Amino acid sequence: MYGLWRPRVLGAWKVPASGPVILAVNHSHNIDGPMVMGVAPRPTHFLIKKEAFTGPLDAFLTGIGQIEVDRTAADRTAITRALGTLEQGGVLGIFPEGTRGEGDFAALRAGLAYFAVRSGAPVVPVAVLGSAGEGGRLVKALPPLRSRIDVVFGDPFDAGDGSGRRTRAALDEATARIRKQLTDHLENARRLTGRRATLE
């Protein structure tokens, strides 16, 4: 990541040095996951759509501990592996919007709340800014080489209410809490970096 682009990493020290952690990352470009993996202070295991596990990428992604997930159904194998990562004190990376979009955390799915409430792991919001602008001259699908991409880590927070409840209502409340925290972090990250618009 540092060889191809110029990442500016802010707040990496906020990621707990040990114990289970969930990184909740906005997602506006395919490079966002690899960028966070490359600059995060701890090895991160992302939930990645199974369509990415093809050809040489399959062995590579599996080898570095990424978790294949079938988004068309409740993938119990992926859920078990993700929870196992947290139980072993690892770092789980999630795109809470479920798929690439505007990267503004507007369309959160319940998966992040489930993992956070079930595991009790703190959630660290992560904003990746600058990846979704105009494509590069050499490879249109990627940001221009040597361009600045900002990765801003936020303060850890607990998604649950402390009761340990795992009901549908508890997950809905956790999702609402998460949405506010992530949206506030994204706005703060834009202020810190001077990037006001989603595509900047």
C-alpha positions in Angstrom: 0.0 0.0 0.0 2.8 2.4 0.9 4.6 1.6 -2.3 1.7 2.3 -4.6 -0.1 5.1 -2.8 0.7 7.7 -0.1 -1.5 6.6 2.9 -1.9 9.1 5.7 -2.9 7.2 8.8 -4.5 9.0 11.7 -5.5 7.6 15.1 -4.0 4.1 14.7 -3.0 4.2 18.4 -6.7 4.1 19.3 -6.9 0.4 18.2 -6.6 -1.6 21.4 -3.2 -3.3 21.5 -4.6 -6.7 22.5 -7.9 -8.5 22.8 -10.8 -8.8 20.4 -11.6 -5.8 18.2 -14.0 -5.1 15.3 -12.9 -2.6 12.7 -16.0 -1.1 11.1 -14.8 0.3 7.7 -16.7 2.5 5.2 -16.7 1.1 1.7 -16.6 3.1 -1.4 -13.9 1.4 -3.4 -12.3 -2.1 -3.8 -9.0 -0.8 -2.4 -10.5 0.1 1.0 -10.1 -3.4 2.6 -6.5 -4.0 1.4 -5.6 -0.4 2.4 -6.9 -1.0 6.0 -5.1 -4.4 6.1 -1.9 -2.7 5.0 -1.9 0.1 7.5 -3.7 -1.3 10.6 -1.5 -1.7 13.7 -2.7 -5.3 14.1 -3.3 -8.2 11.6 -6.9 -7.9 10.4 -9.2 -10.7 9.2 -11.9 -9.3 6.9 -15.2 -10.8 5.9 -14.9 -10.8 2.1 -17.5 -11.8 -0.5 -16.8 -15.3 -1.9 -16.7 -14.0 -5.4 -13.3 -12.5 -4.6 -11.9 -15.9 -3.8 -11.0 -16.9 -7.4 -7.8 -17.8 -9.2 -4.5 -16.8 -7.5 -6.5 -14.5 -5.1 -8.1 -17.5 -3.5 -4.9 -18.9 -2.1 -3.6 -15.5 -1.2 -6.7 -14.3 0.7 -7.0 -17.7 2.5 -3.3 -17.6 3.3 -3.5 -14.3 5.1 -6.5 -15.3 7.1 -9.3 -13.6 5.3 -12.8 -15.0 5.8 -14.9 -16.0 2.7 -18.6 -15.2 3.1 -21.6 -16.1 0.9 -23.8 -13.0 0.9 -26.8 -14.7 -0.6 -27.7 -16.6 2.6 -26.9 -16.8 6.3 -23.3 -18.3 6.0 -22.9 -20.2 9.2 -19.3 -21.2 8.4 -18.3 -17.6 7.9 -20.2 -16.5 11.1 -18.4 -19.3 13.1 -15.0 -18.3 11.8 -15.6 -14.6 12.4 -16.7 -15.3 16.0 -13.7 -17.6 16.4 -11.4 -14.8 15.4 -12.8 -12.6 18.1 -12.8 -15.4 20.7 -9.1 -15.9 20.1 -8.5 -12.2 20.7 -8.1 -11.2 17.0 -9.2 -8.3 14.9 -12.2 -8.7 12.7 -12.7 -6.3 9.8 -16.3 -5.6 8.6 -17.9 -3.4 6.0 -21.1 -2.7 7.9 -22.9 -1.5 4.7 -22.5 -5.0 3.3 -21.3 -3.9 -0.1 -19.5 -1.1 -1.9 -21.6 2.1 -2.1 -21.3 5.7 -1.1 -19.1 4.9 1.8 -21.2 7.1 4.2 -22.5 4.4 6.6 -26.1 5.3 5.6 -27.2 1.7 4.8 -26.1 -0.4 7.7 -26.9 -4.0 7.9 -27.4 -6.0 11.2 -24.3 -8.1 10.8 -21.9 -5.7 12.6 -24.3 -5.4 15.6 -24.7 -9.2 15.8 -20.9 -9.7 16.0 -20.4 -6.8 18.4 -23.2 -7.8 20.8 -22.5 -11.5 20.6 -18.7 -11.2 21.2 -18.7 -8.1 23.4 -15.7 -6.8 21.4 -15.3 -3.1 21.1 -15.9 -1.5 17.7 -13.4 0.9 16.2 -14.8 3.0 13.4 -12.5 3.4 10.4 -12.9 6.0 7.6 -11.1 5.6 4.3 -11.1 8.8 2.3 -9.7 9.6 -1.1 -10.0 6.1 -2.6 -13.2 6.7 -4.6 -12.2 9.6 -6.8 -11.2 9.6 -10.4 -9.3 6.4 -11.5 -5.6 6.4 -12.4 -4.2 6.7 -15.9 -2.6 3.3 -15.9 -5.3 1.3 -14.1 -8.7 3.0 -14.3 -10.2 0.7 -11.6 -7.6 2.0 -9.0 -6.9 5.4 -7.5 -4.1 7.2 -9.2 -0.7 5.8 -8.2 1.0 7.9 -5.4 -2.2 9.7 -4.6 -3.0 10.5 -1.0 -5.5 8.2 0.7 -6.5 8.9 4.3 -7.3 6.2 6.8 -8.7 7.6 10.1 -9.2 5.3 13.1 -11.8 6.4 15.7 -12.3 5.8 19.4 -13.4 2.3 20.4 -17.0 1.9 21.7 -19.3 -0.8 22.9 -22.3 -1.4 20.6 -24.4 -3.2 23.3 -26.2 -1.5 26.2 -24.4 -3.6 28.8 -27.3 -5.9 29.4 -26.0 -8.8 27.3 -29.3 -9.1 25.6 -29.3 -10.6 22.1 -32.9 -10.1 21.1 -34.0 -8.6 17.8 -34.8 -5.3 19.7 -31.4 -5.3 21.3 -29.7 -5.8 17.9 -31.9 -3.0 16.4 -30.9 -0.7 19.2 -27.2 -1.6 18.8 -27.4 -0.9 15.0 -28.8 2.5 15.7 -26.0 3.2 18.2 -23.4 2.0 15.7 -24.9 4.1 12.9 -24.6 7.3 15.0 -21.0 6.5 16.1 -19.9 5.7 12.6 -21.6 8.7 11.0 -20.1 11.0 13.7 -16.7 9.5 13.1 -16.9 9.9 9.3 -17.8 13.6 9.7 -15.0 14.1 12.2 -12.6 12.3 9.8 -13.6 14.6 7.0 -12.9 17.6 9.2 -9.5 16.3 10.3 -8.4 15.6 6.7 -10.0 18.5 5.0 -12.1 16.2 2.8 -15.7 17.5 2.9 -17.3 15.3 0.2 -17.6 11.5 0.0 -15.7 11.3 -3.3 -12.8 13.6 -2.2 
